[in-house]
């Protein structure tokens, strides 16, 4: 017998579309899955084949998949597609220890969307008998080692689901989501975890340089970027310009619905989207995070002042003119080495800050994979194997340089998440 649980406390360039989808699948014909020759998704049928492969249990671990054309998935003709993969994590009620069993069908490879757009897609999964949670989004679930980057869902896209519903990822148990966006309509009957980009982020998941500008209809734990963030999630450099409807729910936020655990960080984000949600004894809607507990780290976040919301620690209100100013770009970049934010010189976001990759997709920074860098941590100290005498740089979660030198032992004044680089090697550590 299975007792399912949810891991919690109980703008667009004109599309040059290929032929619309006919509901069939077809294996790709180009690429060998290596980093230099990834499997190429060239047609709608190839995307359907990719969905079938992952959902059948092929993880693509260590392999690369690349989308090279905009796709039209024929939602207006009544076609629907299931999420890529399947989330199936539960507690065995017959086990006295209540052990957690994970039979999920994760994508564990690297998916590069090459800034192409999947549009007119209707992704749907709703568990009718609660025999599995499922996870609803372009990807049902990701885990440690997964990388999904540089892909967007167009404004004619619809996501329909129950528990764990979002545009891009249902359940994100680790992995990296980078430079992605959604203009989709997200409709969720969930009582937990509805997001514009990710429904539930957990276990050191990284969501970076993503935005939502669609519409969400959800219940509790609803966020413009992430529905629920827990157990060490990094949400950095994201913005919500979409609309959230949750008239009867609770824990509703412009960026994150609910956030838990000391390892969770929300930094360098802003919200200009609208929120319609109820106030109750449990919660009231908030511009950034609907509910934050256990010392979640909130840094350098902003919202458009409409006279409704109040500031809080790490959350500052700004007028429209301030939000569209050069000063705002400086604030959001916050000393980050990559300088991800730029002025909206092309009116892609009604004059509000945009990402460098929006102005110029070639500026999107590719995911830098962990190399064989050897690092140890203990009692506030980072130990680096630096036999070659290379320059060691340590950045905090906001991207600020906190150490530069050639020492193999770096004492940190504060606990937290840090990025360590040694030459061209990169690693993330938590103290």
Backbone torsions as a table, in degrees:
resi	resn	phi	psi	omega
1	UNK	NA	138.1	-180.0
2	UNK	-108.7	129.3	168.8
3	UNK	-111.7	109.3	-176.4
4	UNK	-79.4	142.8	170.3
5	UNK	-132.6	158.6	175.8
6	UNK	-104.3	133.8	-172.8
7	UNK	-73.6	79.4	176.6
8	UNK	-149.0	-166.6	178.9
9	UNK	-65.1	45.3	97.0
10	UNK	-152.7	NA	NA
11	UNK	NA	41.5	-150.5
12	UNK	-121.6	138.0	174.9
13	UNK	-64.2	139.6	178.5
14	UNK	-54.5	130.9	-173.2
15	UNK	-81.0	138.6	171.3
16	UNK	-105.8	86.3	-168.7
17	UNK	-77.4	145.7	168.6
18	UNK	-82.6	-178.4	-178.8
19	UNK	-58.9	140.0	-177.9
20	UNK	-63.2	156.9	-174.6
21	UNK	-73.7	142.3	177.3
22	UNK	-107.3	11.4	177.5
23	UNK	87.8	-1.0	-178.1
24	UNK	-102.0	169.5	176.2
25	UNK	-121.2	156.6	179.5
26	UNK	-153.5	130.7	179.3
27	UNK	-60.6	145.3	174.8
28	UNK	-68.1	160.6	-175.5
29	UNK	-119.4	-8.5	-177.0
30	UNK	-122.1	140.2	177.4
31	UNK	100.3	152.7	178.8
32	UNK	-117.8	7.7	177.3
33	UNK	86.9	0.5	178.0
34	UNK	-81.9	168.5	179.6
35	UNK	-65.2	-30.1	-179.8
36	UNK	-89.5	-17.0	178.9
37	UNK	-141.6	70.5	-176.7
38	UNK	-67.3	158.6	170.5
39	UNK	-61.5	133.3	-175.8
40	UNK	-103.2	121.8	171.1
41	UNK	-90.8	106.3	-175.4
42	UNK	-107.4	-20.6	-176.0
43	UNK	-135.1	168.5	175.6
44	UNK	-61.5	-36.4	178.9
45	UNK	-64.5	-34.0	177.2
46	UNK	-66.2	-39.9	178.0
47	UNK	-63.9	-40.6	177.9
48	UNK	-63.6	-37.6	176.9
49	UNK	-64.8	-43.1	177.7
50	UNK	-58.6	-43.8	178.4
51	UNK	-60.1	-45.2	-179.0
52	UNK	-64.8	-40.4	-178.2
53	UNK	-63.9	-48.4	-178.6
54	UNK	-66.7	-42.6	-177.9
55	UNK	-66.5	-25.2	177.1
56	UNK	-80.8	-8.1	175.7
57	UNK	118.7	-0.4	177.1
58	UNK	-79.3	117.6	-173.0
59	UNK	-85.4	-23.5	-173.9
60	UNK	62.6	23.0	-179.9
61	UNK	-58.3	128.8	-178.9
62	UNK	77.8	4.2	-178.1
63	UNK	-113.1	164.4	-174.2
64	UNK	-125.1	136.8	178.9
65	UNK	-128.2	136.5	-174.3
66	UNK	-132.2	129.0	174.4
67	UNK	-90.4	125.1	-174.6
68	UNK	-119.4	1.8	176.0
69	UNK	-137.9	152.6	167.3
70	UNK	-67.3	145.7	-176.0
71	UNK	-124.0	144.7	174.2
72	UNK	-117.1	111.8	-172.7
73	UNK	-97.4	17.9	165.3
74	UNK	60.0	35.4	175.6
75	UNK	-61.4	-33.6	-178.7
76	UNK	-69.6	-13.2	175.4
77	UNK	-98.7	6.9	176.7
78	UNK	92.7	3.9	-179.5
79	UNK	-81.6	140.3	176.1
80	UNK	-127.6	158.2	178.1
81	UNK	-135.6	145.3	175.5
82	UNK	-77.8	159.8	175.1
83	UNK	-61.3	158.3	174.5
84	UNK	-78.5	110.7	-177.2
85	UNK	95.2	-172.7	-176.9
86	UNK	-159.0	128.2	-179.9
87	UNK	-93.7	122.3	-173.5
88	UNK	-144.1	75.4	-178.9
89	UNK	-118.0	127.4	-173.2
90	UNK	-152.5	167.9	174.7
91	UNK	-103.6	131.5	177.9
92	UNK	-79.6	108.3	-176.8
93	UNK	-68.4	-17.2	179.1
94	UNK	-83.4	-7.7	179.7
95	UNK	-95.0	120.9	-179.8
96	UNK	-57.8	-27.4	179.6
97	UNK	-81.9	-10.7	-178.7
98	UNK	62.0	43.3	-174.3
99	UNK	-66.8	145.9	179.0
100	UNK	-83.8	129.4	178.8
101	UNK	-117.1	129.1	-179.5
102	UNK	-117.9	106.7	177.0
103	UNK	-112.0	27.2	-177.4
104	UNK	-67.1	153.2	175.5
105	UNK	-102.9	87.1	-176.4
106	UNK	-84.1	148.2	161.9
107	UNK	-90.1	123.7	-175.3
108	UNK	-119.9	12.4	-179.9
109	UNK	-99.0	-157.4	177.5
110	UNK	-116.3	121.0	178.2
111	UNK	-112.0	118.8	179.4
112	UNK	-111.7	115.2	-180.0
113	UNK	-81.8	-8.3	177.8
114	UNK	52.8	30.8	179.6
115	UNK	58.8	28.7	170.7
116	UNK	-86.2	165.9	-175.2
117	UNK	-122.4	130.9	172.0
118	UNK	-99.4	118.2	-175.3
119	UNK	-129.6	169.5	179.1
120	UNK	52.9	40.9	-179.5
121	UNK	-110.7	136.7	174.8
122	UNK	-116.4	103.4	178.4
123	UNK	-95.7	125.1	-175.9
124	UNK	-140.5	130.0	165.9
125	UNK	-153.4	121.1	175.1
126	UNK	-132.4	118.6	178.7
127	UNK	-68.8	120.6	-176.0
128	UNK	-86.7	-25.3	-177.2
129	UNK	-125.5	12.4	179.8
130	UNK	56.0	33.2	173.6
131	UNK	-80.9	-10.7	174.5
132	UNK	-163.8	150.5	178.3
133	UNK	-74.6	-52.2	173.2
134	UNK	95.8	-56.5	-175.3
135	UNK	76.6	123.7	-176.0
136	UNK	-123.5	127.2	178.6
137	UNK	168.7	-176.9	175.6
138	UNK	-54.2	-45.4	172.2
139	UNK	-110.6	129.5	176.8
140	UNK	-65.4	-42.1	-176.3
141	UNK	-159.8	146.8	173.1
142	UNK	-125.7	161.6	177.9
143	UNK	-144.6	-174.1	-176.7
144	UNK	-53.5	129.8	-179.7
145	UNK	98.4	-17.8	178.4
146	UNK	-70.3	143.4	172.4
147	UNK	-136.1	122.5	173.1
148	UNK	-125.8	124.3	-174.1
149	UNK	-146.3	155.7	167.2
150	UNK	60.5	45.0	179.6
151	UNK	-138.4	147.9	179.2
152	UNK	-135.8	155.2	172.4
153	UNK	-107.3	130.9	-176.7
154	UNK	-77.7	174.8	-171.3
155	UNK	-73.3	-12.6	176.9
156	UNK	-92.9	13.3	-176.6
157	UNK	-92.3	146.3	-179.6
158	UNK	-131.1	133.7	175.4
159	UNK	-118.2	121.0	-178.6
160	UNK	-123.2	121.9	-177.6
161	UNK	-158.0	178.6	174.8
162	UNK	-105.3	-117.7	178.4
163	UNK	-63.8	143.7	174.5
164	UNK	60.2	65.9	-177.8
165	UNK	-119.8	130.8	176.3
166	UNK	-159.8	174.1	-178.9
167	UNK	-67.1	-50.6	-170.4
168	UNK	-99.6	-45.0	-175.0
169	UNK	-140.4	132.8	174.6
170	UNK	-75.1	-69.6	179.0
171	UNK	-116.0	122.5	-177.8
172	UNK	-114.4	90.5	-179.6
173	UNK	-89.7	66.4	-174.4
174	UNK	96.4	-179.5	-178.2
175	UNK	92.7	-178.7	-175.3
176	UNK	-129.7	131.6	172.4
177	UNK	-120.1	121.5	-167.6
178	UNK	-140.9	135.8	174.7
179	UNK	54.1	50.7	179.5
180	UNK	-121.5	159.2	179.6
181	UNK	-150.1	165.4	176.9
182	UNK	-147.7	135.3	171.3
183	UNK	-112.6	17.1	-170.3
184	UNK	-77.8	168.0	169.2
185	UNK	-99.0	121.8	-178.2
186	UNK	-108.9	117.1	179.1
187	UNK	-116.3	117.2	-175.7
188	UNK	-128.2	134.2	172.3
189	UNK	-94.3	11.4	-174.7
190	UNK	-66.0	146.9	167.8
191	UNK	-94.4	1.4	-175.9
192	UNK	-158.6	126.6	168.3
193	UNK	77.3	80.7	172.9
194	UNK	-128.3	126.5	-176.6
195	UNK	-133.9	156.1	173.1
196	UNK	-67.2	-38.0	-178.7
197	UNK	-113.5	-52.3	-178.6
198	UNK	-128.4	134.6	178.5
199	UNK	-73.5	-57.3	179.1
200	UNK	-132.9	123.1	174.4
201	UNK	-107.4	137.0	-173.0
202	UNK	-153.5	162.8	167.4
203	UNK	55.0	58.4	174.8
204	UNK	68.3	23.0	173.5
205	UNK	-62.7	146.8	178.9
206	UNK	-121.8	121.7	175.9
207	UNK	-120.0	114.8	-169.4
208	UNK	-138.0	135.0	176.4
209	UNK	55.1	50.8	178.4
210	UNK	-120.6	153.1	175.5
211	UNK	-142.3	156.3	177.0
212	UNK	-124.9	134.0	178.7
213	UNK	-140.7	33.0	178.3
214	UNK	-108.6	-144.2	-178.9
215	UNK	-132.6	136.6	179.0
216	UNK	-120.2	132.7	169.0
217	UNK	-121.0	111.5	-176.4
218	UNK	-145.6	-175.5	-178.6
219	UNK	-110.6	-101.8	-178.8
220	UNK	-98.8	159.2	-179.8
221	UNK	55.9	62.4	-175.9
222	UNK	-117.2	126.6	-179.5
223	UNK	-135.3	148.5	179.1
224	UNK	-62.4	-32.2	176.0
225	UNK	-108.1	-55.5	-177.1
226	UNK	-128.6	133.7	177.1
227	UNK	-69.4	-56.5	177.7
228	UNK	-132.8	131.5	177.0
229	UNK	-118.4	130.7	-175.7
230	UNK	-154.8	157.3	173.2
231	UNK	56.2	50.8	170.5
232	UNK	84.5	59.2	178.6
233	UNK	-106.7	136.5	175.6
234	UNK	-105.8	113.8	176.5
235	UNK	-114.9	104.3	-172.9
236	UNK	-129.0	145.3	173.5
237	UNK	52.3	59.4	177.9
238	UNK	-129.7	155.0	173.5
239	UNK	-142.8	151.9	176.5
240	UNK	-116.8	124.4	174.1
241	UNK	-120.9	15.5	-176.1
242	UNK	-96.1	-173.8	-178.4
243	UNK	-116.0	132.4	-179.3
244	UNK	-115.5	126.2	176.1
245	UNK	-115.7	117.2	175.5
246	UNK	-148.5	66.0	-170.7
247	UNK	-66.5	-22.2	-177.0
248	UNK	-119.5	10.9	-176.0
249	UNK	-103.3	-169.1	177.4
250	UNK	-146.8	167.4	-176.5
251	UNK	57.7	69.6	-177.3
252	UNK	-122.2	127.1	-178.6
253	UNK	-139.2	153.4	-179.2
254	UNK	-62.9	-34.8	177.7
255	UNK	-106.7	-51.3	-177.9
256	UNK	-132.1	137.0	176.8
257	UNK	-71.7	-56.3	177.7
258	UNK	-140.5	144.8	-177.9
259	UNK	-136.4	136.2	-176.7
260	UNK	-135.1	155.8	170.3
261	UNK	88.4	141.6	-177.2
262	UNK	-66.9	-19.4	-178.6
263	UNK	-84.0	-1.7	-177.1
264	UNK	-88.6	131.4	-178.8
265	UNK	-126.9	134.2	173.8
266	UNK	-125.0	112.7	-171.1
267	UNK	-141.4	147.5	173.7
268	UNK	56.2	45.4	-179.0
269	UNK	-121.5	159.9	173.2
270	UNK	-146.4	158.5	179.6
271	UNK	-128.6	126.0	170.5
272	UNK	-120.7	4.6	-178.2
273	UNK	-76.4	167.9	179.9
274	UNK	-101.5	149.3	-177.2
275	UNK	-132.5	125.3	172.6
276	UNK	-116.9	107.5	-177.3
277	UNK	-152.5	155.8	-176.3
278	UNK	-82.1	152.9	168.8
279	UNK	-100.4	137.0	179.8
280	UNK	-146.1	-178.0	177.4
281	UNK	-66.1	-19.8	-179.9
282	UNK	-82.7	-42.2	-173.9
283	UNK	-167.4	171.3	170.0
284	UNK	-137.5	153.5	-178.7
285	UNK	-61.3	146.5	-178.7
286	UNK	-131.2	154.2	-176.1
287	UNK	-72.0	-26.5	-178.4
288	UNK	-118.4	-61.0	-177.8
289	UNK	-127.9	124.3	-179.8
290	UNK	-67.2	-36.4	-179.7
291	UNK	-153.1	124.6	-180.0
292	UNK	-130.7	129.0	-178.8
293	UNK	-130.7	168.5	172.9
294	UNK	57.4	41.9	172.1
295	UNK	59.9	43.4	170.8
296	UNK	-58.1	137.3	-176.6
297	UNK	-86.1	115.0	176.5
298	UNK	-112.4	120.8	-175.5
299	UNK	-137.5	132.7	165.9
300	UNK	56.0	47.1	178.6
301	UNK	-112.1	151.4	-172.1
302	UNK	-139.9	157.7	174.6
303	UNK	-145.6	152.9	179.0
304	UNK	-73.2	123.7	-175.8
305	UNK	-76.9	113.2	175.5
306	UNK	-116.4	14.8	178.7
307	UNK	82.7	2.9	-176.1
308	UNK	-99.3	-43.1	-171.3
309	UNK	-103.4	158.4	178.7
310	UNK	-110.8	156.1	176.4
311	UNK	-73.1	160.9	175.1
312	UNK	-147.8	176.7	-179.9
313	UNK	-59.5	122.4	-179.6
314	UNK	82.3	0.6	-177.1
315	UNK	-128.8	120.0	-172.8
316	UNK	-125.5	137.6	177.1
317	UNK	-89.0	148.8	-178.7
318	UNK	-138.0	148.0	174.0
319	UNK	-75.5	167.5	179.1
320	UNK	-59.7	-43.5	-179.4
321	UNK	-65.1	-38.7	177.7
322	UNK	-65.5	-41.1	-177.7
323	UNK	-64.1	-27.7	-176.6
324	UNK	-96.4	9.1	-174.4
325	UNK	-92.6	164.5	175.2
326	UNK	-62.8	-33.2	179.3
327	UNK	-61.5	-36.0	179.2
328	UNK	-63.9	-39.0	178.5
329	UNK	-62.5	-42.4	178.7
330	UNK	-61.9	-41.6	179.8
331	UNK	-64.5	-46.2	-177.7
332	UNK	-66.7	-38.8	178.6
333	UNK	-66.8	-31.3	168.9
334	UNK	48.1	37.1	179.4
335	UNK	78.6	8.5	-179.8
336	UNK	-67.0	139.4	-177.4
337	UNK	-62.0	-37.9	-174.3
338	UNK	-81.6	-15.5	-179.4
339	UNK	47.8	65.8	-172.9
340	UNK	-72.2	-21.3	-173.1
341	UNK	-96.8	143.8	176.2
342	UNK	-141.3	163.9	173.2
343	UNK	-66.5	150.7	-180.0
344	UNK	-86.6	73.7	-176.7
345	UNK	-73.9	-15.9	-177.8
346	UNK	-105.7	8.8	-178.3
347	UNK	53.9	45.5	176.6
348	UNK	-80.8	-22.5	-174.4
349	UNK	-138.1	39.4	179.4
350	UNK	54.7	31.7	175.8
351	UNK	91.1	-7.3	178.8
352	UNK	-81.7	160.6	-175.1
353	UNK	-54.3	142.4	177.5
354	UNK	-127.3	171.4	178.0
355	UNK	-85.8	154.3	176.2
356	UNK	-57.0	-35.5	-178.9
357	UNK	-70.8	-20.6	175.4
358	UNK	-73.8	-43.3	176.8
359	UNK	-67.6	-36.2	-178.4
360	UNK	-150.5	99.6	-177.2
361	UNK	-54.6	-27.1	179.1
362	UNK	-67.7	-13.6	178.6
363	UNK	-82.9	-8.8	178.8
364	UNK	-61.9	125.5	-178.2
365	UNK	-79.2	123.3	179.6
366	UNK	-66.6	150.8	176.6
367	UNK	-61.1	126.8	178.8
368	UNK	-95.6	113.5	-174.5
369	UNK	-78.9	151.6	179.0
370	UNK	-65.1	133.0	179.0
371	UNK	-99.2	-162.8	-178.1
372	UNK	-87.4	32.2	176.5
373	UNK	-67.5	128.3	-179.2
374	UNK	-97.6	120.1	-177.1
375	UNK	-135.6	140.0	173.3
376	UNK	-125.6	151.4	177.6
377	UNK	-132.5	144.4	178.4
378	UNK	-164.8	126.1	171.6
379	UNK	47.9	49.0	175.8
380	UNK	81.2	10.8	-179.4
381	UNK	-121.4	137.2	174.7
382	UNK	-102.8	126.3	178.8
383	UNK	-108.6	125.9	-175.2
384	UNK	-119.9	131.3	172.9
385	UNK	-76.7	97.6	-172.7
386	UNK	-124.6	56.6	-176.4
387	UNK	-66.3	-23.2	-177.2
388	UNK	-88.2	-2.8	178.4
389	UNK	70.3	29.5	179.7
390	UNK	-77.3	162.7	178.4
391	UNK	-71.6	129.1	177.1
392	UNK	-103.1	129.1	175.6
393	UNK	-123.3	137.5	178.2
394	UNK	-122.9	126.9	179.6
395	UNK	-116.1	144.0	173.0
396	UNK	-82.2	-178.2	-172.2
397	UNK	-68.0	-19.4	177.7
398	UNK	-85.0	-4.2	-178.9
399	UNK	93.3	2.7	179.9
400	UNK	-78.2	135.4	177.9
401	UNK	-73.0	121.2	-178.4
402	UNK	-112.1	-12.9	175.2
403	UNK	-155.1	140.4	173.3
404	UNK	-146.9	124.5	-178.6
405	UNK	172.7	-162.1	-177.0
406	UNK	-122.5	15.3	-179.8
407	UNK	-70.9	151.5	174.7
408	UNK	-96.6	-5.6	179.9
409	UNK	-131.1	115.1	-177.2
410	UNK	-119.9	117.7	177.7
411	UNK	-88.6	126.6	-178.4
412	UNK	-103.0	138.5	-178.0
413	UNK	-74.6	-28.4	-176.6
414	UNK	-128.9	147.3	172.5
415	UNK	-74.9	154.6	178.9
416	UNK	155.9	-165.7	179.4
417	UNK	-99.9	134.0	-178.7
418	UNK	-134.0	150.3	172.7
419	UNK	-105.3	126.2	-178.1
420	UNK	-114.0	128.7	175.0
421	UNK	-120.6	137.5	174.6
422	UNK	-132.2	105.6	-172.5
423	UNK	62.9	-123.9	178.5
424	UNK	-100.1	15.4	179.6
425	UNK	-99.6	143.2	-174.7
426	UNK	-135.3	140.7	174.9
427	UNK	-151.1	152.2	175.4
428	UNK	-107.1	136.3	178.7
429	UNK	-130.6	155.3	174.0
430	UNK	-125.5	127.3	178.9
431	UNK	-100.9	NA	NA
